[in-house]
Amino acid sequence: MASASSTALSLSSSSTFVDAKALSRQKPLASPPQCVTLPTLTFQSQIRPSRNTVYYRKMARNVVAMATGTEAPTEVATTTTETETLEITKKVQEAWDKVEDKYAVSTLALVVIVALWGSTGIISAIDRLPLIPVILELVGIGYSAWFVYKNLIFKPDREALLQKINDTYKEITGSS
């Protein structure tokens, strides 16, 4: 009996899909299948681009080149990206060299990263609660409407807000 049911339901070890509806239409077996294999995943790195893909990429570059009247844009784009990366790296190195207390700055950066990570966890936990996100969204909409009414609708209020922003900017930057 056991050998008859195992031969009727044998699956190969290769990738095979099992149709659940087809199995439900069949007569029920004495014992359900114990193991079903899933197909192997194919990652993008395992797939080589076909000749058609390479051809269409070249054709797209040619169309762009003909439309702009320039040479192939791939070399220009890579050199532009490389020069921008080098400029950004130089600016960061210069700013880091100007810092006197590197230990304090690196500790502060680490604290900021940990605080952001912790705050995203707290926010995602609050977001999972049933009514809290809706209530907070309504509070945000209400505060935004109040801010617009109080500071942006009338011209004297806008001018006062701009003056306050400029004063705060001057106070922070130290310019007069």
N, C-alpha and C positions, 0 to 999 in steps of 0.2 A: 504494500500500500504506500509506504513512504517512498519507494523508488519510482512508482508511477506518478506521484504528484511532483517529485523533483524533476522528472524528465519533461513533464508538461509545462513547467514554469522555468526552465533553465534560461538564464540570460548570459550573454557573452560578457567577457570582462572588458570589451571595448566600449566606446561611448555609445550608449543606447538610450533613447527616450522611451518612456513608458506612458502610453495614453491611458489616463485614469478613467475616461469615459468608456473606452473599449474594454478595459478590465472589469468595469462595473456591469457591462452588458453580458459578459461571459458568466458561465455558471460559477458560483462561489466554490472555491477549493477548500479542502480540509484544513490547510494551514496557509496563512498569508505569507507573502514573500518576506524573507528575512533581510535582504540587502539589495539595494538598487544603486547602481553606479551612475554618477553624473558625468556629463561630458567634460573633458579637460578644457581649461580656459586658455585662450590664445591671446597673448599680450601683444600690444602694438609693436613692441620691439622685435617680436618674432615674425611679424609679417613684413615681407619685403615689398617695396612699392613696385607695381607692375610697370611694364613698358609704357602703357597708356598714361599712367599717372605722371611719369617722368616727362612724357611728350607734352601733356597738357600743361605742366608747370612751365616748361620751356616756352610753349606757345603763349602763355599768359605773360611771361616776362617780355616776349617780343612785342606783344600788343601794347604793354605799358611803355616800352621803349619807343615804339612808333608813335604813340599818342603824345608823349612828352618831347620827342625829338632828341632824346639822350641815349647814351649807351646803356648796357645792361645795369639795372639799378641795384643788383645784389652786392657788387663790390663797393659801390658808393654807400649803401646802407651799412655795411659792416664797418667801413672805415669811419663813418660818422658816429656810429655807436661806440666804437673803440675810443675815439677822441673824446667823446662826451664822458665815457667812463673814466678815462685818465684825468680829465679836468675835475670831475667830482672827487676822485680819489685824492688828487693833489690838494683840493680845498679842504677836505676832511683832515688830511695830514697836517696842513698848516694850522687849522683850528686846534687840533690836538696838541701840536707843539707849543701853541700860545698858552695852553692851560698850565697853571702853576701847580695846583693840587690835583693830580691825576687820580689819586686814590679816592678822594672824595667824589669826584665826578663819576668815576666808574661805579662806586657804591651807590650813588644816587640813580644812575642809569639802571642798575640791577634792581633797586627798590621800585622804580617806576614800572619796569617790566613785570615784576611779581605783583604789584598792585593792579595793573591792567589785567593780568591773568586771573587774579582773584575776583576782580569786579565783574569780569565776563561770566565767571562761574555763578556769582550771586545773581546777576541779571538773568541768566538762563534759568536758574532755579525759581526766581520770581515769575518768570514768563510762563513756566509750566503750571502755575496755580490757576484755577479756573476763572475767577472774576477779576483778579488783580490787574492783568494787562489791559482789560477794557476800561477799568476805572482810571488807571494811569494815563491811558490814551485820551480819555475825556478831560482829565485834569490838564494835560498838555495842550489840548485844543482850546480849552477855556483860558488858560494863561496866555497863549499866543494871541487870542482875540482881545483879551484885556490889554496886552502890551501894545498891540496895533492901535487900539482905540486911545490909549493913554499917551502914546509917544509919536505916532506916525501920521495920524489923520490930519491934524491941524498944524499949520505952518509954524507958529511959535513953539509948539511942543517939539517939532522936528529940529528946529534950530537949537533948542535947549539940549536935546539929546546929542546932536552933533558936537556942540560945545563941550559937553561932559565927556564924550569920547575923546576929543582932541586934548582936553586937559589931562585925562588919564594917560593918554599916549605920551604926552610931554613929561609927565611925572615919572613914567616908567623908563623912558629913554634918557631922561636927564637933560633934554634940550629945552631951550627957553624961547 
